């Protein structure tokens, strides 16, 4: 993760921290940020207000970004 960009990219089965917020993809489509879970289809995105993180799914790739 770059401190300048504040983004991470994950695929199913991976997890990482974005700053102090835990982000993971437990199985295809199931996204978790700071304990909140949503299911995303290809091309969908979601904003986790508690963790202040936006995630977008593009195929098997998931892009997590810190929001202000």
Steps between C-alpha positions, in 0.01 A plus 500: 500500500622843415456767765453755222226318308321336795380211282541125501401231249388155614360177353288231667670350804720803571494756779697810588475819700425835337647729762354349818187355333491124431385414143442150361344289229394178672348342189415614148276807534497516881678815619571595862620835636535556876262207563225623265425256217339548156476290186606666174436384145744586221502875432332595830644724769418581862597762758554381857419810705627364833841409360499792251604266221364464145535171315443421132492157341635444149487129420715318755673821615382723783633853547473651850548876543502718810245783477516838670 
